[in-house]
Amino acid sequence: MNSNKSRRYSRENLEAYASRVGLELSEAGRHVRYEAANNNERLPRWQLSDGRHQNSIRGYATLAEVAEALDRKAATLG
């Protein structure tokens, strides 16, 4: 994906991208919100996970942040 900051991201496109790199995109659940609140971080709106393990969940405030994380994951897969 293009990391152009002016690009508009759609949930549907990012869900498909996440699936291609082995992750699931969903709205942030209570666990990821609770962890962010305990660490005095802004509350995430979205989360990525492998869909199997609680410790794989990562929270993101915007879809642009999700896209950046997916780009990093795709780069590691090569």
N, CA, C and O atoms as a Tinker XYZ file with bonds, in Angstrom:
   312  protein
     1  N      0.833000   -1.185000    0.000000    73     2
     2  CA     0.000000    0.000000    0.000000    64     1     3
     3  C      0.872000    1.240000    0.000000    63     2     4     5
     4  O      2.015000    1.213000    0.455000    81     3
     5  N      0.333000    2.297000   -0.502000    73     3     6
     6  CA     1.014000    3.575000   -0.552000    64     5     7
     7  C      0.935000    4.244000    0.808000    63     6     8     9
     8  O     -0.136000    4.280000    1.414000    81     7
     9  N      2.053000    4.777000    1.304000    73     7    10
    10  CA     2.048000    5.422000    2.609000    64     9    11
    11  C      1.848000    6.927000    2.498000    63    10    12    13
    12  O      2.215000    7.663000    3.414000    81    11
    13  N      1.282000    7.393000    1.406000    73    11    14
    14  CA     0.999000    8.807000    1.197000    64    13    15
    15  C      0.018000    9.295000    2.255000    63    14    16    17
    16  O     -1.064000    8.727000    2.406000    81    15
    17  N      0.393000   10.355000    2.997000    73    15    18
    18  CA    -0.423000   10.822000    4.105000    64    17    19
    19  C     -1.771000   11.371000    3.673000    63    18    20    21
    20  O     -2.703000   11.380000    4.478000    81    19
    21  N     -1.913000   11.832000    2.430000    73    19    22
    22  CA    -3.181000   12.374000    1.978000    64    21    23
    23  C     -4.138000   11.276000    1.505000    63    22    24    25
    24  O     -5.296000   11.556000    1.198000    81    23
    25  N     -3.674000   10.064000    1.446000    73    23    26
    26  CA    -4.502000    8.943000    0.989000    64    25    27
    27  C     -5.630000    8.673000    1.982000    63    26    28    29
    28  O     -5.430000    8.742000    3.195000    81    27
    29  N     -6.793000    8.372000    1.466000    73    27    30
    30  CA    -7.935000    8.014000    2.303000    64    29    31
    31  C     -8.013000    6.494000    2.374000    63    30    32    33
    32  O     -7.915000    5.807000    1.357000    81    31
    33  N     -8.187000    5.990000    3.561000    73    31    34
    34  CA    -8.219000    4.548000    3.774000    64    33    35
    35  C     -9.651000    4.101000    4.060000    63    34    36    37
    36  O    -10.389000    4.788000    4.766000    81    35
    37  N    -10.034000    2.975000    3.522000    73    35    38
    38  CA   -11.342000    2.421000    3.846000    64    37    39
    39  C    -11.148000    1.156000    4.671000    63    38    40    41
    40  O    -10.179000    0.418000    4.492000    81    39
    41  N    -12.066000    0.930000    5.552000    73    39    42
    42  CA   -11.998000   -0.248000    6.402000    64    41    43
    43  C    -11.992000   -1.521000    5.558000    63    42    44    45
    44  O    -11.246000   -2.457000    5.844000    81    43
    45  N    -12.821000   -1.552000    4.523000    73    43    46
    46  CA   -12.926000   -2.747000    3.696000    64    45    47
    47  C    -11.593000   -3.074000    3.010000    63    46    48    49
    48  O    -11.180000   -4.233000    2.978000    81    47
    49  N    -10.925000   -2.057000    2.464000    73    47    50
    50  CA    -9.637000   -2.294000    1.808000    64    49    51
    51  C     -8.591000   -2.766000    2.804000    63    50    52    53
    52  O     -7.807000   -3.668000    2.511000    81    51
    53  N     -8.582000   -2.153000    3.982000    73    51    54
    54  CA    -7.595000   -2.539000    4.987000    64    53    55
    55  C     -7.895000   -3.916000    5.577000    63    54    56    57
    56  O     -6.968000   -4.634000    5.953000    81    55
    57  N     -9.163000   -4.297000    5.666000    73    55    58
    58  CA    -9.496000   -5.657000    6.112000    64    57    59
    59  C     -8.948000   -6.688000    5.131000    63    58    60    61
    60  O     -8.416000   -7.720000    5.540000    81    59
    61  N     -9.078000   -6.406000    3.843000    73    59    62
    62  CA    -8.555000   -7.318000    2.821000    64    61    63
    63  C     -7.032000   -7.366000    2.881000    63    62    64    65
    64  O     -6.439000   -8.440000    2.777000    81    63
    65  N     -6.402000   -6.214000    3.048000    73    63    66
    66  CA    -4.935000   -6.144000    3.149000    64    65    67
    67  C     -4.464000   -6.924000    4.381000    63    66    68    69
    68  O     -3.500000   -7.686000    4.303000    81    67
    69  N     -5.135000   -6.735000    5.504000    73    67    70
    70  CA    -4.779000   -7.448000    6.737000    64    69    71
    71  C     -4.883000   -8.955000    6.525000    63    70    72    73
    72  O     -4.017000   -9.709000    6.969000    81    71
    73  N     -5.914000   -9.378000    5.865000    73    71    74
    74  CA    -6.097000  -10.807000    5.599000    64    73    75
    75  C     -4.954000  -11.366000    4.763000    63    74    76    77
    76  O     -4.499000  -12.486000    4.995000    81    75
    77  N     -4.492000  -10.586000    3.790000    73    75    78
    78  CA    -3.381000  -11.049000    2.940000    64    77    79
    79  C     -2.083000  -11.222000    3.720000    63    78    80    81
    80  O     -1.236000  -12.027000    3.332000    81    79
    81  N     -1.910000  -10.473000    4.822000    73    79    82
    82  CA    -0.678000  -10.618000    5.623000    64    81    83
    83  C     -0.921000  -11.436000    6.891000    63    82    84    85
    84  O     -0.078000  -11.463000    7.787000    81    83
    85  N     -2.083000  -12.106000    6.963000    73    83    86
    86  CA    -2.347000  -13.022000    8.063000    64    85    87
    87  C     -2.867000  -12.387000    9.335000    63    86    88    89
    88  O     -2.710000  -12.953000   10.417000    81    87
    89  N     -3.488000  -11.214000    9.225000    73    87    90
    90  CA    -4.028000  -10.530000   10.399000    64    89    91
    91  C     -5.508000  -10.236000   10.215000    63    90    92    93
    92  O     -6.046000  -10.349000    9.113000    81    91
    93  N     -6.158000   -9.858000   11.307000    73    91    94
    94  CA    -7.556000   -9.456000   11.283000    64    93    95
    95  C     -7.675000   -8.021000   11.784000    63    94    96    97
    96  O     -7.061000   -7.653000   12.786000    81    95
    97  N     -8.460000   -7.220000   11.091000    73    95    98
    98  CA    -8.739000   -5.844000   11.500000    64    97    99
    99  C    -10.148000   -5.790000   12.068000    63    98   100   101
   100  O    -11.088000   -6.316000   11.472000    81    99
   101  N    -10.287000   -5.150000   13.226000    73    99   102
   102  CA   -11.609000   -4.980000   13.824000    64   101   103
   103  C    -11.609000   -3.716000   14.666000    63   102   104   105
   104  O    -10.566000   -3.104000   14.894000    81   103
   105  N    -12.788000   -3.337000   15.121000    73   103   106
   106  CA   -12.864000   -2.211000   16.036000    64   105   107
   107  C    -12.221000   -2.625000   17.346000    63   106   108   109
   108  O    -12.316000   -3.782000   17.756000    81   107
   109  N    -11.570000   -1.683000   17.996000    73   107   110
   110  CA   -10.846000   -1.983000   19.228000    64   109   111
   111  C    -11.797000   -2.518000   20.292000    63   110   112   113
   112  O    -12.864000   -1.952000   20.533000    81   111
   113  N    -11.403000   -3.591000   20.910000    73   111   114
   114  CA   -12.187000   -4.202000   21.979000    64   113   115
   115  C    -11.804000   -3.645000   23.328000    63   114   116   117
   116  O    -10.908000   -2.807000   23.440000    81   115
   117  N    -12.479000   -4.110000   24.338000    73   115   118
   118  CA   -12.266000   -3.568000   25.688000    64   117   119
   119  C    -10.863000   -3.818000   26.217000    63   118   120   121
   120  O    -10.326000   -2.998000   26.961000    81   119
   121  N    -10.259000   -4.952000   25.839000    73   119   122
   122  CA    -8.931000   -5.261000   26.365000    64   121   123
   123  C     -7.887000   -4.269000   25.864000    63   122   124   125
   124  O     -7.072000   -3.777000   26.645000    81   123
   125  N     -7.909000   -3.975000   24.576000    73   123   126
   126  CA    -6.923000   -3.051000   24.019000    64   125   127
   127  C     -7.191000   -1.624000   24.517000    63   126   128   129
   128  O     -6.251000   -0.857000   24.725000    81   127
   129  N     -8.455000   -1.269000   24.706000    73   127   130
   130  CA    -8.789000    0.059000   25.248000    64   129   131
   131  C     -8.345000    0.172000   26.703000    63   130   132   133
   132  O     -7.804000    1.198000   27.115000    81   131
   133  N     -8.574000   -0.874000   27.468000    73   131   134
   134  CA    -8.182000   -0.886000   28.878000    64   133   135
   135  C     -6.671000   -0.754000   29.021000    63   134   136   137
   136  O     -6.182000    0.003000   29.860000    81   135
   137  N     -5.946000   -1.487000   28.207000    73   135   138
   138  CA    -4.480000   -1.413000   28.266000    64   137   139
   139  C     -3.982000   -0.011000   27.920000    63   138   140   141
   140  O     -3.070000    0.500000   28.571000    81   139
   141  N     -4.569000    0.611000   26.904000    73   139   142
   142  CA    -4.175000    1.966000   26.527000    64   141   143
   143  C     -4.479000    2.944000   27.657000    63   142   144   145
   144  O     -3.661000    3.813000   27.961000    81   143
   145  N     -5.634000    2.813000   28.272000    73   143   146
   146  CA    -6.004000    3.704000   29.372000    64   145   147
   147  C     -5.045000    3.540000   30.552000    63   146   148   149
   148  O     -4.660000    4.528000   31.177000    81   147
   149  N     -4.661000    2.318000   30.855000    73   147   150
   150  CA    -3.724000    2.068000   31.958000    64   149   151
   151  C     -2.342000    2.639000   31.679000    63   150   152   153
   152  O     -1.609000    2.979000   32.609000    81   151
   153  N     -1.980000    2.747000   30.397000    73   151   154
   154  CA    -0.666000    3.283000   30.027000    64   153   155
   155  C     -0.721000    4.758000   29.662000    63   154   156   157
   156  O      0.243000    5.298000   29.119000    81   155
   157  N     -1.840000    5.417000   29.953000    73   155   158
   158  CA    -2.030000    6.840000   29.642000    64   157   159
   159  C     -1.797000    7.146000   28.164000    63   158   160   161
   160  O     -1.212000    8.173000   27.818000    81   159
   161  N     -2.257000    6.250000   27.302000    73   159   162
   162  CA    -2.172000    6.429000   25.858000    64   161   163
   163  C     -3.562000    6.776000   25.337000    63   162   164   165
   164  O     -4.569000    6.519000   25.997000    81   163
   165  N     -3.600000    7.362000   24.145000    73   163   166
   166  CA    -4.917000    7.666000   23.590000    64   165   167
   167  C     -5.650000    6.365000   23.276000    63   166   168   169
   168  O     -5.043000    5.351000   22.935000    81   167
   169  N     -6.967000    6.428000   23.401000    73   167   170
   170  CA    -7.765000    5.225000   23.185000    64   169   171
   171  C     -7.798000    4.852000   21.712000    63   170   172   173
   172  O     -8.089000    5.696000   20.864000    81   171
   173  N     -7.507000    3.614000   21.405000    73   171   174
   174  CA    -7.519000    3.163000   20.012000    64   173   175
   175  C     -8.935000    2.948000   19.509000    63   174   176   177
   176  O     -9.839000    2.633000   20.283000    81   175
   177  N     -9.115000    3.116000   18.241000    73   175   178
   178  CA   -10.405000    2.842000   17.602000    64   177   179
   179  C    -10.368000    1.502000   16.872000    63   178   180   181
   180  O    -11.403000    0.856000   16.707000    81   179
   181  N     -9.179000    1.082000   16.435000    73   179   182
   182  CA    -9.013000   -0.129000   15.630000    64   181   183
   183  C     -8.008000   -1.053000   16.286000    63   182   184   185
   184  O     -7.166000   -0.617000   17.071000    81   183
   185  N     -8.104000   -2.331000   15.960000    73   183   186
   186  CA    -7.107000   -3.287000   16.431000    64   185   187
   187  C     -6.777000   -4.278000   15.335000    63   186   188   189
   188  O     -7.621000   -4.638000   14.514000    81   187
   189  N     -5.521000   -4.711000   15.345000    73   187   190
   190  CA    -5.042000   -5.789000   14.482000    64   189   191
   191  C     -4.630000   -6.941000   15.375000    63   190   192   193
   192  O     -4.050000   -6.735000   16.441000    81   191
   193  N     -4.929000   -8.146000   14.943000    73   191   194
   194  CA    -4.487000   -9.321000   15.695000    64   193   195
   195  C     -4.364000  -10.492000   14.729000    63   194   196   197
   196  O     -4.811000  -10.434000   13.584000    81   195
   197  N     -3.740000  -11.558000   15.231000    73   195   198
   198  CA    -3.653000  -12.762000   14.406000    64   197   199
   199  C     -4.932000  -13.591000   14.514000    63   198   200   201
   200  O     -5.078000  -14.607000   13.834000    81   199
   201  N     -5.851000  -13.157000   15.364000    73   199   202
   202  CA    -7.124000  -13.852000   15.513000    64   201   203
   203  C     -7.090000  -15.060000   16.420000    63   202   204   205
   204  O     -8.112000  -15.717000   16.617000    81   203
   205  N     -5.924000  -15.363000   16.979000    73   203   206
   206  CA    -5.793000  -16.556000   17.812000    64   205   207
   207  C     -5.278000  -16.252000   19.209000    63   206   208   209
   208  O     -5.696000  -16.891000   20.175000    81   207
   209  N     -4.382000  -15.294000   19.330000    73   207   210
   210  CA    -3.702000  -15.068000   20.605000    64   209   211
   211  C     -3.959000  -13.659000   21.131000    63   210   212   213
   212  O     -3.813000  -12.677000   20.403000    81   211
   213  N     -4.338000  -13.571000   22.387000    73   211   214
   214  CA    -4.619000  -12.288000   23.030000    64   213   215
   215  C     -3.410000  -11.347000   22.954000    63   214   216   217
   216  O     -3.575000  -10.141000   22.766000    81   215
   217  N     -2.208000  -11.889000   23.099000    73   215   218
   218  CA    -1.023000  -11.031000   23.108000    64   217   219
   219  C     -0.629000  -10.525000   21.730000    63   218   220   221
   220  O      0.326000   -9.758000   21.609000    81   219
   221  N     -1.347000  -10.940000   20.685000    73   219   222
   222  CA    -1.051000  -10.447000   19.334000    64   221   223
   223  C     -1.821000   -9.168000   19.012000    63   222   224   225
   224  O     -1.590000   -8.561000   17.966000    81   223
   225  N     -2.727000   -8.753000   19.888000    73   223   226
   226  CA    -3.589000   -7.594000   19.615000    64   225   227
   227  C     -2.801000   -6.303000   19.782000    63   226   228   229
   228  O     -2.113000   -6.101000   20.783000    81   227
   229  N     -2.915000   -5.426000   18.776000    73   227   230
   230  CA    -2.314000   -4.096000   18.818000    64   229   231
   231  C     -3.378000   -3.077000   18.453000    63   230   232   233
   232  O     -4.147000   -3.288000   17.516000    81   231
   233  N     -3.427000   -1.968000   19.192000    73   231   234
   234  CA    -4.427000   -0.947000   18.956000    64   233   235
   235  C     -3.886000    0.226000   18.151000    63   234   236   237
   236  O     -2.705000    0.561000   18.241000    81   235
   237  N     -4.759000    0.847000   17.362000    73   235   238
   238  CA    -4.404000    1.990000   16.518000    64   237   239
   239  C     -5.548000    2.996000   16.543000    63   238   240   241
   240  O     -6.719000    2.617000   16.544000    81   239
   241  N     -5.206000    4.267000   16.562000    73   239   242
   242  CA    -6.218000    5.317000   16.642000    64   241   243
   243  C     -6.864000    5.608000   15.294000    63   242   244   245
   244  O     -8.043000    5.959000   15.243000    81   243
   245  N     -6.119000    5.468000   14.207000    73   243   246
   246  CA    -6.648000    5.825000   12.890000    64   245   247
   247  C     -6.401000    4.701000   11.890000    63   246   248   249
   248  O     -5.558000    3.829000   12.104000    81   247
   249  N     -7.149000    4.741000   10.802000    73   247   250
   250  CA    -6.922000    3.764000    9.735000    64   249   251
   251  C     -5.579000    3.994000    9.054000    63   250   252   253
   252  O     -4.982000    3.050000    8.535000    81   251
   253  N     -5.094000    5.235000    9.048000    73   251   254
   254  CA    -3.769000    5.507000    8.481000    64   253   255
   255  C     -2.691000    4.785000    9.292000    63   254   256   257
   256  O     -1.746000    4.248000    8.715000    81   255
   257  N     -2.819000    4.765000   10.620000    73   255   258
   258  CA    -1.866000    4.035000   11.458000    64   257   259
   259  C     -1.956000    2.531000   11.183000    63   258   260   261
   260  O     -0.939000    1.838000   11.171000    81   259
   261  N     -3.157000    2.038000   10.967000    73   259   262
   262  CA    -3.348000    0.628000   10.627000    64   261   263
   263  C     -2.627000    0.320000    9.318000    63   262   264   265
   264  O     -1.929000   -0.689000    9.213000    81   263
   265  N     -2.794000    1.184000    8.325000    73   263   266
   266  CA    -2.150000    0.973000    7.023000    64   265   267
   267  C     -0.632000    0.943000    7.163000    63   266   268   269
   268  O      0.027000    0.113000    6.537000    81   267
   269  N     -0.071000    1.833000    7.972000    73   267   270
   270  CA     1.375000    1.837000    8.195000    64   269   271
   271  C      1.844000    0.542000    8.841000    63   270   272   273
   272  O      2.871000   -0.014000    8.453000    81   271
   273  N      1.097000    0.066000    9.820000    73   271   274
   274  CA     1.452000   -1.191000   10.500000    64   273   275
   275  C      1.373000   -2.361000    9.514000    63   274   276   277
   276  O      2.224000   -3.250000    9.533000    81   275
   277  N      0.362000   -2.356000    8.663000    73   275   278
   278  CA     0.241000   -3.422000    7.663000    64   277   279
   279  C      1.368000   -3.359000    6.643000    63   278   280   281
   280  O      1.861000   -4.398000    6.204000    81   279
   281  N      1.778000   -2.164000    6.262000    73   279   282
   282  CA     2.913000   -2.015000    5.349000    64   281   283
   283  C      4.186000   -2.599000    5.978000    63   282   284   285
   284  O      4.958000   -3.283000    5.306000    81   283
   285  N      4.396000   -2.323000    7.270000    73   283   286
   286  CA     5.571000   -2.865000    7.967000    64   285   287
   287  C      5.512000   -4.395000    8.017000    63   286   288   289
   288  O      6.517000   -5.071000    7.797000    81   287
   289  N      4.329000   -4.929000    8.308000    73   287   290
   290  CA     4.159000   -6.388000    8.372000    64   289   291
   291  C      4.390000   -7.016000    7.001000    63   290   292   293
   292  O      5.051000   -8.049000    6.896000    81   291
   293  N      3.852000   -6.402000    5.953000    73   291   294
   294  CA     4.035000   -6.925000    4.590000    64   293   295
   295  C      5.503000   -6.894000    4.198000    63   294   296   297
   296  O      5.975000   -7.802000    3.514000    81   295
   297  N      6.232000   -5.869000    4.616000    73   295   298
   298  CA     7.659000   -5.774000    4.293000    64   297   299
   299  C      8.454000   -6.883000    4.954000    63   298   300   301
   300  O      9.439000   -7.358000    4.388000    81   299
   301  N      8.040000   -7.308000    6.154000    73   299   302
   302  CA     8.760000   -8.389000    6.834000    64   301   303
   303  C      8.478000   -9.739000    6.200000    63   302   304   305
   304  O      9.266000  -10.675000    6.334000    81   303
   305  N      7.347000   -9.834000    5.508000    73   303   306
   306  CA     7.005000  -11.096000    4.851000    64   305   307
   307  C      7.724000  -11.244000    3.509000    63   306   308   309
   308  O      7.857000  -12.340000    2.964000    81   307
   309  N      8.177000  -10.112000    3.004000    73   307   310
   310  CA     9.033000  -10.074000    1.870000    64   309   311
   311  C      8.560000  -10.249000    0.518000    63   310   312
   312  O      9.351000  -10.205000   -0.424000    81   311
